[in-house]
Amino acid sequence: MTDADADDSGEPSLDGLSRREALKAAVAVGGAAGLSACLDRLEDPEPVPTGDGPDAHPERQYAWNDYLRTDDAGNWQVPRHQTLLYLSLPGDGTPSESDREAVRGALDALDEAYAWSHGGLLHSAGYSPAYFDRFDADLALPEDVSLPHPRPLADYETPEFDTQDVLVHLASDRPDALLAAEEALLGEAEEANGVTFPSALTDALAVDDRRTGFFGAGMPHEKGDGLEGVPEPNPIPEAAPLFMGFAAGFRGNQATEDYVAIGEGPFAEGTTKSVGNWRQRLADWYGEQDHEQQVMELFSPGHAAEDLVEGVGTNLGDDSGIDRFLDDVIDHATEYGRVGHAQKAARANRDDDGNPLLLRRHFESADEGVASLHFPSLQRSIDQFEAVRRAMNGVDATEATPAVRQRVNNGILEYIFLRHRGYFLVPPRDLRALPTPAGDAG
């Protein structure tokens, strides 16, 4: 928030904002001030449903799909409000048993306080390669599962790599639930939703970074006014769930939770998670590209030639239809002088039977007043994510025609710029409190 968003006391002032804008702003502020501002804007809110404890919630921390809203086509809609907490153990050693008890107590209390649903709270805790490097033992993953340190995946990438030990991801349609849960987890409140927390994450861990975001039709347009990266006047379609103006995350183009699950070993039923943060610069996207050209670069030239995408693309239902055009990248490059983001990436995002490899749960952000995209991706193995990301580079298209260059006419690479990337192992629920590399709960 800017200085204009605070009153004389220094507390956030949400005067002049719509109710939905104010709630997003409250989540971005966080802490007691954000929670207070959020509650002020919620008139007689319904009680947030309580949980039944960790034993009643799914073993897979990422088992969200059955607990999410869906749109009319059955596509999963990630929660409207999201917070990413990046935390690390102080020092260079391994966690103590008291550290584990603190983390376990905080996360177990979270499961008591909130129902496992989009109207309660969905969450997960993941651990980085740097965390497991604290131990002498090797990480006990199956041979077909990789968890490398994050690295550049294109010559032009210069991100800051997230090497914090722990990533806690919180998501809810209820901003008041999200903020109250965060306060309790960080030791700023003793209870949340009527449940006393015996410990806080911060009894063992230090907060290194906090990032927030949102998802849902209309929210990017509402937030776009005055946001760095969005031109004026605000061109984002009101029906769009993302800044670039189109629907995404079609169910038919997503991996299932079963598919991304690790199949054996002590971390069975866990998964790996990549989280990138991409800054967006959309002046040329909206100023130089018409709807047809946007469809070409986001989906494929074939989508534009056949007029497949109406408006923001909700007419596509539960499948973008991209698989029809995976073998046409080079032909499209030479015929149209452009290639599509989705058609490039999807070439590497299929197994031999045509099943998608990645389960994507991306959402937008206005942190620091900048339009950006958080891109959490779940997959059995990080090498699968890296293959898809490298396919986005479209190197073969640049070699086929001078019209397609490294970042021009090459999908959406001209408009997005990687700022952060981190890799994490998301263990099963019973190992989520500072596990050992051998898969012990400590």
Backbone torsions as a table, in degrees:
resi	resn	phi	psi	omega
1	MET	NA	151.9	-179.9
2	THR	-90.0	173.0	177.9
3	ASP	-59.2	-29.2	-179.4
4	ALA	-69.3	-13.4	-178.7
5	ASP	-92.8	11.8	179.8
6	ALA	-122.3	148.7	175.5
7	ASP	-90.3	-173.3	-174.8
8	ASP	-64.5	-20.9	-179.8
9	SER	-83.4	-7.7	-176.5
10	GLY	90.1	-7.7	177.9
11	GLU	-78.0	152.4	-177.9
12	PRO	-64.9	138.4	176.3
13	SER	-114.9	123.7	-175.9
14	LEU	-108.5	17.6	178.2
15	ASP	-59.9	140.0	176.5
16	GLY	88.2	-9.0	178.3
17	LEU	-93.8	149.3	171.9
18	SER	-65.3	164.4	-179.1
19	ARG	-57.9	-44.8	-177.6
20	ARG	-69.2	-39.6	175.7
21	GLU	-60.8	-41.7	-179.1
22	ALA	-63.8	-38.4	-180.0
23	LEU	-68.0	-41.6	176.2
24	LYS	-61.7	-41.8	180.0
25	ALA	-64.2	-37.6	179.1
26	ALA	-62.8	-41.8	177.7
27	VAL	-63.3	-40.7	-180.0
28	ALA	-63.8	-37.6	178.7
29	VAL	-69.0	-47.2	179.6
30	GLY	71.6	-178.3	176.2
31	GLY	67.8	-170.5	-178.0
32	ALA	-63.6	-36.9	-179.5
33	ALA	-64.3	-44.5	179.4
34	GLY	-65.5	-40.6	179.7
35	LEU	-65.1	-42.7	179.2
36	SER	-61.7	-45.1	179.4
37	ALA	-64.1	-37.5	178.7
38	CYS	-63.8	-48.1	-178.0
39	LEU	-64.9	-32.4	177.8
40	ASP	-63.0	-31.1	-177.7
41	ARG	-89.1	-12.5	178.3
42	LEU	-94.9	111.6	-178.6
43	GLU	-86.9	114.6	179.8
44	ASP	46.7	60.0	-177.5
45	PRO	-63.7	146.2	173.5
46	GLU	-63.4	147.7	175.9
47	PRO	-59.3	141.4	175.7
48	VAL	-77.2	129.2	-178.2
49	PRO	-62.7	139.5	-179.2
50	THR	-88.4	162.3	-178.6
51	GLY	-96.1	179.8	-178.8
52	ASP	-116.5	13.4	178.8
53	GLY	92.4	165.1	-173.7
54	PRO	-62.1	-32.0	-177.8
55	ASP	-68.6	-22.0	-178.9
56	ALA	-91.5	-8.8	-178.2
57	HIS	-98.2	159.6	-173.5
58	PRO	-59.7	147.9	177.3
59	GLU	-62.9	-34.7	177.3
60	ARG	-80.8	118.9	178.4
61	GLN	-63.2	-25.4	-177.7
62	TYR	-93.8	10.3	178.9
63	ALA	-76.6	80.9	-176.3
64	TRP	-106.9	-29.9	-166.1
65	ASN	-55.9	-42.4	-178.2
66	ASP	-71.8	-6.4	-175.0
67	TYR	-117.2	10.4	-179.5
68	LEU	-101.5	158.1	165.9
69	ARG	-65.0	155.9	170.0
70	THR	-126.5	155.2	175.7
71	ASP	-85.5	-173.1	-175.8
72	ASP	-63.7	-23.4	179.6
73	ALA	-92.7	-1.7	-179.6
74	GLY	89.5	9.3	177.5
75	ASN	-74.4	136.2	178.8
76	TRP	-67.1	133.9	178.5
77	GLN	-110.2	110.3	-178.8
78	VAL	-62.5	155.3	-177.9
79	PRO	-55.7	151.4	-173.1
80	ARG	-68.5	-28.7	-175.2
81	HIS	-124.7	135.5	-173.7
82	GLN	-140.1	144.4	175.6
83	THR	-136.1	134.5	175.5
84	LEU	-112.9	121.0	177.8
85	LEU	-109.7	118.6	178.0
86	TYR	-101.7	121.3	-173.4
87	LEU	-132.2	156.4	179.0
88	SER	-140.9	151.4	171.6
89	LEU	-73.5	133.7	173.8
90	PRO	-63.7	146.2	176.5
91	GLY	78.6	-169.7	-174.8
92	ASP	-110.4	-1.9	-173.6
93	GLY	-86.1	-172.8	178.3
94	THR	-90.2	159.6	-179.3
95	PRO	-68.8	148.4	176.0
96	SER	-89.0	170.2	177.2
97	GLU	-65.6	-34.1	177.3
98	SER	-67.1	-33.9	174.3
99	ASP	-61.3	-45.7	-179.6
100	ARG	-64.0	-41.0	-179.9
101	GLU	-63.6	-37.4	178.8
102	ALA	-65.1	-47.1	-179.5
103	VAL	-66.5	-42.8	179.5
104	ARG	-62.2	-44.0	-179.0
105	GLY	-62.3	-40.5	-179.3
106	ALA	-68.0	-44.7	-177.7
107	LEU	-72.3	-36.8	176.4
108	ASP	-64.0	-40.1	178.0
109	ALA	-63.4	-34.8	177.3
110	LEU	-60.4	-39.8	178.8
111	ASP	-71.0	-26.0	174.2
112	GLU	-75.5	-35.7	-172.2
113	ALA	-78.1	-31.5	-170.3
114	TYR	-131.4	136.6	173.2
115	ALA	-63.7	147.5	179.7
116	TRP	-81.8	84.8	-176.9
117	SER	-166.3	166.8	178.2
118	HIS	-64.9	-25.6	177.6
119	GLY	-89.5	-8.0	171.9
120	GLY	-107.2	-104.8	178.3
121	LEU	-154.4	129.3	170.4
122	LEU	-107.9	142.9	-175.3
123	HIS	-160.2	166.1	176.3
124	SER	-157.1	156.9	173.9
125	ALA	-123.2	126.7	179.3
126	GLY	-123.4	158.9	-173.6
127	TYR	-127.5	134.5	-173.4
128	SER	-84.2	163.9	171.1
129	PRO	-56.6	-35.3	179.5
130	ALA	-63.1	-34.9	176.3
131	TYR	-62.5	-48.4	-177.3
132	PHE	-70.2	-21.3	175.6
133	ASP	-67.2	-15.8	177.0
134	ARG	-65.5	-21.1	-175.7
135	PHE	-99.3	156.1	176.9
136	ASP	-77.3	-29.4	-175.3
137	ALA	-77.9	154.3	174.8
138	ASP	-76.5	152.9	179.0
139	LEU	-73.6	126.1	-172.9
140	ALA	-85.3	75.6	176.1
141	LEU	-111.0	150.4	174.1
142	PRO	-58.0	158.7	-176.2
143	GLU	-61.2	-26.7	-177.3
144	ASP	-90.8	11.9	179.7
145	VAL	-120.6	122.9	180.0
146	SER	-113.9	148.8	173.9
147	LEU	-142.5	72.8	179.8
148	PRO	-76.9	170.2	168.0
149	HIS	-69.3	147.0	179.5
150	PRO	-63.2	150.0	-175.7
151	ARG	-152.2	164.2	176.1
152	PRO	-66.5	144.4	179.6
153	LEU	-121.1	13.5	172.9
154	ALA	-156.9	153.8	-177.7
155	ASP	-60.5	-30.1	-174.0
156	TYR	-93.0	-0.5	-180.0
157	GLU	-78.8	132.9	175.0
158	THR	-136.3	57.4	-176.1
159	PRO	-80.2	165.6	165.4
160	GLU	-90.6	125.7	-176.4
161	PHE	-86.3	134.9	178.7
162	ASP	-86.0	106.2	-179.6
163	THR	-114.4	17.3	174.1
164	GLN	-60.1	158.1	-175.9
165	ASP	-70.0	-40.3	-168.0
166	VAL	-132.7	139.5	170.1
167	LEU	-120.0	118.9	173.4
168	VAL	-106.8	122.4	-176.3
169	HIS	-110.8	122.5	179.9
170	LEU	-116.5	138.5	-177.6
171	ALA	-148.9	135.8	-179.8
172	SER	-162.3	151.1	168.2
173	ASP	-74.7	-15.0	-177.3
174	ARG	-102.0	104.7	-179.5
175	PRO	-62.1	-30.6	178.9
176	ASP	-67.3	-37.4	176.7
177	ALA	-65.4	-44.1	-179.0
178	LEU	-59.8	-46.2	-176.7
179	LEU	-70.8	-41.0	179.4
180	ALA	-66.3	-39.7	177.3
181	ALA	-61.9	-43.4	179.4
182	GLU	-62.9	-42.6	178.6
183	GLU	-57.6	-45.3	-179.4
184	ALA	-67.6	-41.1	180.0
185	LEU	-62.6	-32.9	-176.4
186	LEU	-96.8	10.4	174.9
187	GLY	75.7	15.9	179.9
188	GLU	-91.4	-7.6	175.4
189	ALA	-148.2	151.4	-177.7
190	GLU	-86.9	-16.9	-178.0
191	GLU	-146.0	163.2	174.2
192	ALA	-145.8	131.6	178.4
193	ASN	52.8	37.6	175.7
194	GLY	85.1	2.7	-179.0
195	VAL	-111.1	128.1	176.4
196	THR	-78.9	132.4	179.4
197	PHE	-92.4	121.5	-179.6
198	PRO	-71.0	-18.6	-179.2
199	SER	-157.5	170.9	177.3
200	ALA	-124.1	155.9	174.8
201	LEU	-56.7	-34.1	-177.1
202	THR	-74.7	-3.5	169.3
203	ASP	-71.0	-19.0	179.9
204	ALA	-123.5	-27.0	-170.3
205	LEU	-123.3	153.9	175.3
206	ALA	-107.8	138.2	179.4
207	VAL	-78.0	122.9	178.7
208	ASP	-96.9	-37.0	-178.9
209	ASP	-157.2	155.3	177.6
210	ARG	-136.7	126.5	-179.4
211	ARG	-130.8	147.7	-175.1
212	THR	-131.9	166.4	177.3
213	GLY	-169.4	-175.4	-173.4
214	PHE	-154.7	160.7	179.6
215	PHE	-150.5	137.7	174.2
216	GLY	147.6	146.9	179.7
217	ALA	-55.9	131.2	178.8
218	GLY	92.9	-26.7	-175.6
219	MET	-68.1	-43.5	177.5
220	PRO	-61.9	-39.5	178.5
221	HIS	-63.4	-44.4	-179.2
222	GLU	-62.0	-37.9	-176.6
223	LYS	-84.1	-15.4	-170.3
224	GLY	-70.6	-24.1	-178.3
225	ASP	-60.8	122.6	176.9
226	GLY	75.6	6.8	-177.7
227	LEU	-85.9	133.9	177.6
228	GLU	-63.1	129.8	-177.4
229	GLY	103.4	-14.2	178.4
230	VAL	-110.4	123.6	-178.3
231	PRO	-71.6	165.1	176.3
232	GLU	-114.2	141.8	-3.6
233	PRO	-70.4	156.3	-174.6
234	ASN	-56.0	114.5	-176.4
235	PRO	-97.6	0.1	-173.5
236	ILE	-68.4	124.7	179.7
237	PRO	-58.4	138.9	-177.3
238	GLU	-65.5	-23.6	-179.2
239	ALA	-86.7	-3.4	-173.5
240	ALA	-84.0	138.0	176.2
241	PRO	-87.4	-6.9	-176.6
242	LEU	-134.7	156.3	-175.2
243	PHE	-59.1	-32.0	-175.9
244	MET	-79.2	-1.9	166.9
245	GLY	93.6	10.1	-177.9
246	PHE	-134.8	157.2	172.7
247	ALA	-71.5	157.1	178.5
248	ALA	-153.7	178.2	178.0
249	GLY	72.2	33.5	-179.8
250	PHE	-60.9	134.4	-173.4
251	ARG	-57.5	-38.8	-179.0
252	GLY	-69.8	-13.3	179.4
253	ASN	-108.3	15.5	-178.7
254	GLN	-114.1	144.1	170.7
255	ALA	-67.7	153.2	173.5
256	THR	-83.3	162.1	176.1
257	GLU	-64.9	-32.3	175.3
258	ASP	-62.7	-40.2	-174.9
259	TYR	-68.2	-35.4	-176.3
260	VAL	-86.2	-3.5	-177.9
261	ALA	-72.3	136.7	170.4
262	ILE	-66.0	133.0	-167.1
263	GLY	-90.5	-20.6	-175.2
264	GLU	-153.8	171.4	179.7
265	GLY	88.4	-179.7	-176.0
266	PRO	-64.7	-22.3	179.6
267	PHE	-101.3	19.9	176.9
268	ALA	-56.1	141.0	-176.0
269	GLU	78.5	-1.4	168.3
270	GLY	-84.9	-170.8	178.0
271	THR	-158.0	175.1	172.4
272	THR	-107.1	153.7	-175.3
273	LYS	-135.8	127.2	170.2
274	SER	-106.5	136.6	175.5
275	VAL	-130.5	116.3	174.9
276	GLY	-112.9	153.6	174.8
277	ASN	-124.3	120.1	-174.3
278	TRP	-114.9	122.3	171.7
279	ARG	-73.7	142.1	-179.2
280	GLN	-116.7	134.4	174.9
281	ARG	-123.0	104.9	-164.2
282	LEU	-109.8	10.8	179.2
283	ALA	-60.6	-46.4	179.7
284	ASP	-73.9	-33.4	179.4
285	TRP	-58.4	-45.0	-179.5
286	TYR	-92.0	-25.4	-175.0
287	GLY	-89.0	-27.7	-175.4
288	GLU	-112.5	-20.0	-176.5
289	GLN	-107.2	128.2	171.6
290	ASP	-83.8	-179.8	-175.0
291	HIS	-58.3	-43.5	-178.7
292	GLU	-61.7	-43.7	-180.0
293	GLN	-68.8	-36.4	175.0
294	GLN	-61.2	-42.3	178.3
295	VAL	-62.6	-41.6	177.2
296	MET	-56.6	-47.0	-171.9
297	GLU	-81.9	-27.1	179.4
298	LEU	-88.3	-43.9	-179.8
299	PHE	-99.7	-84.1	177.2
300	SER	-167.7	156.8	173.4
301	PRO	-58.5	-29.2	177.3
302	GLY	-63.8	-37.2	176.1
303	HIS	-60.9	-39.7	-179.8
304	ALA	-72.3	-43.7	-177.9
305	ALA	-61.6	-34.2	-179.2
306	GLU	-97.3	6.2	176.5
307	ASP	53.0	50.4	-174.6
308	LEU	-84.1	-21.1	-170.8
309	VAL	-110.9	114.9	176.3
310	GLU	-100.0	132.8	177.7
311	GLY	55.1	-125.5	-178.7
312	VAL	-86.0	-0.2	173.2
313	GLY	98.8	7.5	179.3
314	THR	-66.9	-18.6	177.3
315	ASN	-65.0	-15.6	179.9
316	LEU	-70.7	-12.8	177.6
317	GLY	75.4	-126.6	-175.9
318	ASP	-106.7	12.9	-179.2
319	ASP	-151.1	127.6	-177.8
320	SER	-72.1	-14.9	-177.3
321	GLY	76.7	15.3	-174.0
322	ILE	-68.5	-26.7	-175.7
323	ASP	-61.5	-23.4	178.2
324	ARG	-65.2	-22.3	-169.1
325	PHE	-115.4	14.0	-175.8
326	LEU	-69.5	-29.5	-178.8
327	ASP	-90.5	5.9	-173.5
328	ASP	-106.5	8.0	-173.5
329	VAL	-56.9	-49.5	-176.8
330	ILE	-69.9	-42.4	177.5
331	ASP	-60.8	-41.5	178.8
332	HIS	-66.8	-38.7	179.8
333	ALA	-60.2	-44.9	-177.2
334	THR	-76.3	-33.5	-178.0
335	GLU	-79.8	-42.6	-173.4
336	TYR	-106.7	-11.8	-176.5
337	GLY	70.6	18.6	179.0
338	ARG	-150.0	156.8	171.0
339	VAL	-134.4	158.9	-175.5
340	GLY	-94.0	143.0	175.9
341	HIS	-56.7	-51.7	-175.0
342	ALA	-64.7	-40.4	-177.3
343	GLN	-69.1	-33.7	176.6
344	LYS	-65.7	-52.2	-174.8
345	ALA	-65.5	-39.5	-174.6
346	ALA	-65.6	-22.0	178.6
347	ARG	-59.0	-34.0	179.7
348	ALA	-97.9	-3.7	-174.2
349	ASN	-102.8	34.8	177.5
350	ARG	-139.5	141.9	171.8
351	ASP	-85.8	-174.2	-175.6
352	ASP	-64.5	-21.6	179.0
353	ASP	-96.4	5.5	178.8
354	GLY	86.6	8.9	179.8
355	ASN	-80.8	134.4	174.9
356	PRO	-62.1	145.9	-177.5
357	LEU	-94.9	-29.5	-171.6
358	LEU	-109.4	141.5	171.4
359	LEU	-109.9	109.3	-171.9
360	ARG	-100.5	134.8	179.4
361	ARG	-132.1	58.6	-173.1
362	HIS	-81.5	155.7	178.6
363	PHE	-153.0	160.7	-175.0
364	GLU	-89.4	166.1	179.2
365	SER	-146.2	148.8	172.3
366	ALA	-123.5	22.7	177.1
367	ASP	-55.0	139.8	178.8
368	GLU	61.5	18.5	178.6
369	GLY	72.2	22.3	-176.2
370	VAL	-120.5	133.6	174.9
371	ALA	-70.7	121.5	179.5
372	SER	-148.4	169.9	-178.2
373	LEU	-125.2	126.0	167.7
374	HIS	-90.2	131.7	-174.6
375	PHE	-124.7	78.1	170.3
376	PRO	-73.4	132.6	178.1
377	SER	-132.3	130.0	176.7
378	LEU	-105.4	137.3	178.3
379	GLN	-157.1	158.6	-179.9
380	ARG	-61.5	-37.9	-174.4
381	SER	-140.1	139.8	-177.6
382	ILE	-61.8	-30.4	179.9
383	ASP	-61.1	-26.4	176.1
384	GLN	-67.7	-44.2	175.7
385	PHE	-60.4	-45.3	-176.2
386	GLU	-62.5	-36.3	178.1
387	ALA	-65.0	-40.4	178.9
388	VAL	-66.6	-43.8	179.5
389	ARG	-61.9	-41.3	179.7
390	ARG	-67.2	-33.1	177.2
391	ALA	-63.1	-29.1	176.6
392	MET	-61.2	-23.5	-177.4
393	ASN	-66.5	-23.0	176.8
394	GLY	57.1	38.7	-176.1
395	VAL	-59.8	-40.0	-179.2
396	ASP	-64.7	-32.1	177.3
397	ALA	-69.0	-38.6	178.8
398	THR	-66.8	-28.2	179.5
399	GLU	-80.4	-19.2	-176.5
400	ALA	-83.6	-28.4	-176.5
401	THR	-157.0	140.7	177.6
402	PRO	-69.3	-12.9	179.3
403	ALA	-68.0	-29.2	178.1
404	VAL	-99.6	118.0	-178.6
405	ARG	-113.1	-177.5	-173.2
406	GLN	-53.1	-42.2	-178.4
407	ARG	-131.0	8.7	-178.5
408	VAL	-118.1	131.9	-176.5
409	ASN	59.9	21.3	-173.8
410	ASN	-119.8	72.3	-176.3
411	GLY	66.0	-135.9	-177.1
412	ILE	-108.5	17.6	-175.3
413	LEU	-64.8	-21.7	179.8
414	GLU	-70.6	-17.4	-168.7
415	TYR	-116.0	-4.5	-177.3
416	ILE	-127.9	143.7	-173.1
417	PHE	-139.4	117.4	-174.7
418	LEU	-69.3	127.4	177.4
419	ARG	-106.8	-37.0	-177.9
420	HIS	-140.8	149.1	169.2
421	ARG	-147.8	135.5	175.3
422	GLY	-142.2	151.1	177.4
423	TYR	-118.9	143.6	-175.3
424	PHE	-146.5	149.0	168.3
425	LEU	-96.9	125.1	177.2
426	VAL	-102.3	99.8	-174.8
427	PRO	-75.9	168.4	172.5
428	PRO	-61.4	161.9	-171.2
429	ARG	-56.1	-38.2	-175.5
430	ASP	-74.5	-6.5	177.4
431	LEU	-116.0	17.6	-171.5
432	ARG	-81.4	-7.0	-177.4
433	ALA	-103.1	86.5	175.4
434	LEU	52.1	62.9	-177.6
435	PRO	-70.9	162.1	171.4
436	THR	-87.4	164.0	177.5
437	PRO	-62.8	-22.3	179.3
438	ALA	-80.6	-4.4	-179.9
439	GLY	85.7	26.1	175.8
440	ASP	-93.0	150.7	176.1
441	ALA	-80.3	-0.2	179.5
442	GLY	101.2	NA	NA
